[in-house]
Each structure stands twice: as C-alpha cells, then as structure tokens.
Amino acid sequence: MLNLSIPEHVEPIRQRVLAFIESEIYPVERELLEDKVNSRRGETLKKLMAKAKSEGLWALGHPEEIGGGGLPFMDYVFVNEVIGRSEIAMVALGTHSLQDSIMLHRYANTEWRDRYLEPLVSGEVFPSFGMTEPDVAGSDPTKLQTHATLDGDEWVIKGKKWFTSGAANAAYTTVMVRTEPDAPDHSAFSMIVVPTETPGYNIIRDVKVMGQADGHYEVVYDNVRVPKENLLGPRGHGFKIAQQRLGPGRIFHCMRWLGQAQRAFDLMCNRANNRVAFGKNLGEHQQIQKFIFDTAAEIQASRLLTLHAAQKIDQGDEARVEIGLIKVFGAKMLHNSIDRAIQVHGALGVTEDTPLERMYRHARYARIYDGADEVHVMNTARRILRVYEGGSTFDFGLR
C-alpha cells in the first residue's frame, strides 16, 4: 500500500536531528565551511561528532552489524531530508560514509573490511570515490580510460580522475578502472581499493567549482601498485556494484536536496513576513505570493516522487524510471527554490550573510553529478516507451 507519511516512530528521532542541526551546527556552519585547513575547524568538527554520538544520533542509517544506528532504509530516508539542510551535518552526524561502508561490507575482502570498516563508520577515517575523468564524457562511462593490469600479485593502475570528493583527507579511494580490455561495454570495468598513501597516487589540485575550491580533487594514478586482493567484488562487476551504490545514493541525494530546498523556503517565508517594501510586507505583494506558492508545490511534488521511488527500492525494485524522474525534477526544484529565496532577499541573498549563495552553487551542480539531466531524461523516456511497445501501459506502480 502506498503510504508516504512520516511514520509516528520516526518523527521523534527526526525532530531530535533537526534540533541538533539548528542548535549545534548552524552557529558554526560558516566557520567550518570557510576555512577547511584551520586546525580549529578539525577540533570543532570532532566536538560535533562526539556530541552526536553521545546523543545517539550518529550514523543512523548504517547497519547495526557494522556499528551504525540500524535505521531501516525508509525510516532513514525521512531523517536524511533533515540532515540535508546542512552539508556539515552529513559529517557531524556520520552519514557521509554510508554508501562506501556498505560497499566495503558487501564486497571487500576480510583484510580491507578489518582495516577500514569500523574506523569508517566511527568517523576516524574518510573514504573517497574515483570515477569521473576530465577527458571522457561522464554521461558515457563506458569510455573511461583509467586502466589496471594484473602484474603477478599486483594491480598496476594508470590514468587520471577528477571530482574525487575528499581525496586529500581520505584514507583510501575506491577507483573505477578498466580491467577487461576485450570485454564489451560495462563488463570491462572493476573497482579497486587504493590507499591514498600508495606511491604514484598523486593529487594534482582541488578543482574549483563555481569559483570555489570545494574538495573535488584531480588525481593522477602513475603506475600505482596495489595487491590483487584490493579488488572490490569480482572482476568486471564494477558497474553492477556502482548501480547498487547509486540507486539508494540518488534517493539520499534527492532527500538532501529537499532539506536544502526546505531551508531556503523557510528563509524566504520569514523574509517575506518581515521585510517591508512600498509600505507593506513583501509577502503581501502578489509576485512574492506566487514565489511561495510555486515553491511549496514543487517541494511537495518532489518529496512525494522521491518517497515513492524510495518505497519501491525498499520493496526490492530497481525503480529506474522513478529514480530518473526524481533526479531531474529534484534538481530543478532545488534550483528554483533557492533562486526564488535569493530573489526575495535581494542583495542580501547573494552575500555570504545567508547560506543561500553557497546553496545556489551546489544547486547548479546537482543537474550534472550522478548523471546529467539529459541522460536521465533519455533513459527514462526509453524505458517508458518500451512498456508501450510491449502493449502495456506504464502505471507508475500506484496500483
């Protein structure tokens, strides 16, 4: 049965997480975002992480068997929307490593699980993921050029990646490489765990995103050698593992976008009620009312689409069409929500005095990462049309 309301048993933990973000994270958010090398930043972040642990709010979505809070997928989806209000909250509450810890838990050999899994879940070490390459269209990942050759008991990796998030602070990178040169399409690729201290793992730069260095690194793999046991899962299964990572991951992205959009909406409504122009509050002007109406409708529509996709995944469905819909619609909703909030704030909205200008940069990026909008539109439309070619109709699973 389709039921997309917040479950009663989830509401208390959701409210506790929201209170933590508003009381503990918002006051230090700018400090933590602006100065990523200052030693005080690390101390402040560690205090937040320790407080989250002491209050039972740490790593809520991680499975219990690997040291997490054990919230079921659908319960965590509702909580993750609140966490999405601040990018700092992901780290402060230990949710940043969820996809990587699950990959290690499912596919890594015993040595790497023992070495990284517990520290990863506890926040002692950080992961990174290397897939995108500067010389290859990310929309066509079968053209990835970074390759790994088995030389005795070692993989030798050569190539270049970028947008490897957090590489400078990571203990390891899970890198997607071509290991089967004669295999067709997606079966040519595997994932390999590469400790970042390995010789030949060279960070070239922190790639600026919309004018700001933001932890998206370009990395050259210069004949990097790692043991053959560092392979994650079977050879040629890189994209199968990636799909298992990206499906729920896109749900998490979209729920965090909803958190960002809701935060922007809250700021916009408060501004509309308190800013006077032409003798009355902004909220009394018809154009501003239209901003508020459109934003409320888009946020709620995106929320329901996302929860429906999450429910299908929770029931064992890959939900390819539903994920395609929410990725495109959610990114547009995020941009629109923040854009209107900035407009209502006027000049204040594009300054660092509100979180909106930073959120706006990230909103533009949302239309590209985890698959460009155009690719999701193409693939989703094709999947729907194939249903009709077979003589059926697409009912979106609402029956």
C-alpha positions in Angstrom: 0.0 0.0 0.0 1.3 3.5 -0.9 1.8 5.4 2.3 4.3 8.3 2.2 3.6 10.0 5.5 6.3 10.2 8.2 5.8 7.2 10.4 5.0 8.0 14.0 8.0 6.1 15.3 10.4 8.1 13.1 9.1 11.6 14.0 10.9 11.8 17.4 14.3 11.0 16.0 13.7 13.3 13.0 12.9 16.1 15.4 16.0 15.4 17.5 18.2 15.5 14.4 16.6 18.8 13.3 17.1 20.3 16.8 20.8 19.2 16.8 21.4 20.8 13.4 19.7 24.1 14.3 21.3 24.4 17.8 24.7 22.9 17.2 25.6 23.1 13.5 24.1 26.3 12.2 26.0 28.5 14.7 29.4 27.1 13.5 28.5 26.3 9.9 30.1 29.3 8.2 33.4 28.7 10.2 33.5 25.1 9.2 32.7 25.8 5.5 35.0 28.8 5.0 38.3 27.5 6.5 38.9 23.9 5.7 42.6 23.9 6.7 42.4 25.7 10.0 43.2 23.4 13.0 40.3 24.9 14.9 38.0 23.5 12.2 39.0 20.0 12.9 38.6 20.5 16.6 35.1 22.0 16.2 34.1 19.1 13.9 35.3 16.5 16.3 33.3 18.1 19.1 30.2 18.0 16.9 30.8 14.3 16.1 31.4 13.4 19.7 28.2 15.2 20.7 26.2 13.4 18.0 27.5 10.1 19.3 26.7 10.9 22.9 23.1 11.9 21.9 22.5 8.7 19.9 22.4 10.5 16.6 25.5 9.0 15.0 25.5 7.0 11.7 21.8 6.4 12.0 21.4 4.8 8.5 24.4 2.4 8.8 23.5 -1.2 9.6 23.9 -2.3 13.2 26.2 -5.1 12.3 28.9 -2.6 11.2 28.4 -0.3 14.1 25.7 2.0 12.9 22.3 3.1 14.2 20.5 0.5 12.2 17.6 2.6 11.0 15.7 0.8 8.2 16.0 2.3 4.8 12.6 4.0 4.6 12.9 5.4 8.2 16.3 6.8 7.4 15.1 8.4 4.2 12.8 10.7 6.3 15.7 11.6 8.6 18.0 12.2 5.7 15.9 15.0 4.4 16.5 16.9 7.7 20.3 16.1 7.6 20.4 17.6 4.1 19.7 21.1 5.4 23.5 21.5 6.0 26.4 19.8 4.2 28.2 19.9 7.6 25.5 17.7 9.1 26.5 14.8 6.9 29.9 14.6 8.6 28.8 15.8 12.0 26.2 13.0 12.1 28.3 10.3 10.4 26.1 9.8 7.4 28.8 10.8 4.8 30.3 7.3 4.7 27.1 5.3 4.3 27.4 4.3 0.6 31.1 3.5 1.0 30.8 1.5 4.2 28.0 -0.6 2.6 30.2 -1.3 -0.4 33.1 -2.4 1.8 30.8 -4.5 4.0 29.3 -6.3 0.9 32.3 -6.7 -1.4 35.7 -6.1 0.3 37.9 -9.0 1.4 38.4 -9.6 5.1 41.6 -7.6 5.3 40.1 -4.4 4.0 36.9 -4.8 6.0 39.0 -5.2 9.1 41.3 -2.3 8.2 38.7 0.3 7.2 35.1 -0.7 8.0 35.0 0.0 11.8 37.1 3.3 11.5 34.9 4.4 8.6 31.6 4.0 10.4 33.1 5.6 13.6 34.3 8.6 11.6 38.0 8.0 12.3 38.8 7.7 8.6 37.2 9.1 5.5 36.5 7.5 2.1 36.6 8.8 -1.5 35.3 7.5 -4.8 37.1 8.0 -8.2 35.1 7.5 -11.3 34.8 10.7 -13.4 37.6 11.6 -15.8 38.4 15.0 -17.3 38.9 13.7 -20.9 35.8 11.5 -21.1 32.1 12.4 -21.1 30.8 11.3 -17.8 27.4 10.6 -19.4 29.1 7.8 -21.3 31.1 6.0 -18.6 31.9 3.0 -20.9 34.6 5.2 -22.4 36.6 5.6 -19.1 40.3 5.4 -19.9 41.9 4.7 -16.5 43.0 1.0 -16.6 44.5 -1.6 -14.3 46.7 -4.5 -15.4 47.4 -7.5 -13.3 51.1 -8.0 -12.9 51.7 -11.1 -10.8 50.0 -10.4 -7.5 49.5 -6.7 -8.0 47.2 -4.4 -10.0 49.1 -1.7 -11.8 46.8 1.3 -12.3 47.4 4.2 -14.7 45.1 7.1 -15.6 43.6 10.3 -14.4 40.4 11.0 -12.4 38.8 14.2 -11.2 35.9 15.2 -8.9 37.3 12.6 -6.4 35.5 14.1 -3.5 37.5 14.5 -0.3 40.7 12.8 -1.6 43.0 15.0 0.4 41.6 13.8 3.7 40.6 10.2 2.7 42.3 7.0 3.8 41.5 5.4 0.5 39.8 5.8 -2.9 37.6 3.2 -4.5 38.5 3.7 -8.1 36.6 2.5 -11.2 39.1 1.1 -13.8 39.1 -0.9 -17.0 40.4 -4.4 -16.2 39.0 -6.4 -19.1 40.2 -4.7 -22.3 38.4 -7.1 -24.6 35.1 -7.2 -22.8 32.1 -5.2 -24.2 30.6 -2.2 -22.5 30.1 -2.2 -18.8 31.6 -5.6 -18.1 35.1 -4.2 -18.9 35.3 -2.4 -15.6 36.1 -3.2 -12.0 36.5 -1.4 -8.7 39.8 -1.4 -6.8 40.6 0.0 -3.3 43.6 2.3 -3.4 45.1 3.6 -0.1 45.8 7.3 -0.7 49.4 6.9 0.7 50.3 4.5 -2.1 53.2 5.6 -4.3 52.0 7.0 -7.6 48.7 8.3 -6.1 49.2 12.0 -6.9 46.7 14.7 -6.1 47.1 17.4 -8.7 44.7 20.1 -7.5 41.4 20.8 -5.7 39.2 21.6 -8.7 37.3 24.9 -8.2 33.6 24.5 -8.5 31.8 27.8 -9.5 34.8 29.7 -8.3 35.4 27.9 -5.0 37.8 25.1 -4.0 35.4 22.6 -2.6 37.1 19.3 -2.1 36.7 17.9 -5.6 40.2 16.6 -6.5 42.0 15.8 -9.7 44.1 12.7 -9.1 46.7 11.1 -11.3 47.4 7.3 -11.0 51.0 7.0 -12.1 51.6 3.2 -12.2 50.0 2.7 -8.8 50.6 -0.8 -7.5 48.2 -2.4 -5.0 47.7 -6.1 -4.1 45.3 -8.1 -6.3 43.2 -8.6 -3.2 42.2 -4.9 -3.3 39.7 -5.8 -6.0 36.2 -4.9 -4.8 33.9 -7.8 -5.8 34.5 -9.9 -8.9 36.4 -8.7 -11.9 34.2 -7.0 -14.4 31.5 -6.2 -11.8 32.4 -2.5 -11.2 29.2 -1.1 -12.8 27.0 -3.7 -11.1 28.4 -2.6 -7.7 28.2 1.1 -8.8 24.5 0.7 -9.6 23.8 -0.8 -6.2 25.6 2.3 -4.8 24.0 4.9 -7.0 20.3 3.7 -6.7 19.9 4.3 -3.0 22.5 7.1 -3.3 20.3 9.1 -5.6 17.5 8.7 -3.2 19.7 10.2 -0.5 20.8 13.0 -2.8 17.2 13.9 -3.6 16.2 13.8 0.1 19.1 16.1 1.0 18.0 18.4 -1.8 14.6 18.5 -0.2 16.3 19.5 3.1 18.2 22.3 1.3 15.0 23.5 -0.5 13.0 23.5 2.7 15.7 25.5 4.4 15.6 28.0 1.5 11.8 28.1 1.7 11.9 28.8 5.4 14.3 31.7 4.9 12.2 33.0 2.0 8.9 33.0 4.0 10.5 34.6 7.1 12.0 37.3 4.8 8.6 37.8 3.1 6.9 38.3 6.5 9.5 40.7 7.9 10.8 42.8 5.0 8.9 46.0 4.1 8.8 47.4 0.6 6.4 50.0 -0.8 4.5 50.3 2.5 3.8 46.7 3.2 5.5 43.3 3.9 6.9 41.6 0.9 4.5 38.7 1.5 1.6 40.9 0.7 2.8 41.5 -2.8 1.3 39.2 -5.4 4.5 38.2 -7.1 6.1 37.1 -3.8 3.0 35.1 -3.0 3.4 33.4 -6.4 7.0 32.5 -5.5 5.8 31.0 -2.2 3.0 29.0 -3.9 5.2 27.6 -6.7 8.0 26.7 -4.3 5.6 24.9 -1.9 4.1 22.9 -4.7 7.4 21.9 -6.2 8.9 20.9 -2.9 5.9 18.7 -2.0 5.7 17.2 -5.5 9.4 16.3 -5.4 9.1 14.9 -1.9 6.3 12.6 -2.9 8.1 11.4 -6.1 11.2 10.7 -4.0 9.4 8.9 -1.3 7.6 6.7 -3.9 10.9 5.8 -5.5 12.4 5.1 -2.1 9.5 2.8 -1.2 9.9 0.9 -4.5 13.6 0.4 -3.8 12.8 -0.7 -0.2 10.5 -3.4 -1.8 13.3 -4.7 -3.9 12.5 -2.9 -7.2 15.4 -1.1 -9.0 13.0 1.8 -9.6 14.9 3.0 -12.7 12.1 5.2 -14.0 11.2 6.6 -10.6 14.9 7.5 -9.9 15.3 9.1 -13.3 12.2 11.3 -12.6 13.3 12.4 -9.2 16.9 13.1 -10.2 15.8 15.6 -13.0 12.7 17.0 -11.2 14.5 17.2 -7.9 17.5 19.1 -9.3 15.2 21.6 -11.0 13.1 22.0 -7.8 16.3 22.7 -5.8 17.5 25.4 -8.1 14.1 27.1 -8.3 13.6 27.1 -4.5 17.0 28.7 -3.8 16.7 31.1 -6.8 13.4 32.4 -5.6 14.6 32.7 -2.0 17.6 34.7 -3.2 15.3 37.0 -5.2 13.2 37.7 -2.1 16.3 38.5 -0.1 17.5 40.9 -2.8 21.2 41.9 -2.5 21.4 40.1 0.9 20.7 36.8 -0.9 23.9 36.9 -2.9 26.2 37.7 0.0 27.8 35.3 2.5 25.5 36.7 5.2 23.0 33.9 4.4 23.7 30.3 3.3 21.8 30.9 0.1 24.7 31.9 -2.2 26.6 28.7 -1.3 23.5 26.6 -1.7 22.9 28.1 -5.1 26.3 26.9 -6.4 25.6 23.4 -5.2 22.1 23.5 -6.8 23.6 24.2 -10.2 25.9 21.3 -9.8 23.0 19.0 -9.0 22.0 18.8 -12.6 25.3 17.2 -13.5 26.5 14.9 -10.8 25.1 11.3 -10.5 24.3 11.6 -14.2 23.5 14.6 -16.3 19.8 15.5 -16.6 19.8 14.9 -20.3 20.9 11.3 -19.9 18.2 10.6 -17.2 15.6 12.1 -19.5 16.7 10.0 -22.4 16.9 6.7 -20.5 13.7 7.2 -18.5 11.7 8.1 -21.7 13.1 5.0 -23.4 12.1 2.7 -20.5 8.6 4.1 -20.5 8.2 3.8 -24.3 9.4 0.1 -24.2 6.5 -0.7 -21.9 4.1 0.7 -24.6 5.9 -1.2 -27.4 5.0 -4.3 -25.5 1.3 -3.5 -25.5 1.1 -2.3 -21.9 0.7 1.0 -20.1 3.0 2.5 -17.5 1.1 2.8 -14.3 4.0 4.1 -12.0 3.3 1.2 -9.6 0.4 3.0 -7.9 -2.0 0.1 -8.0 
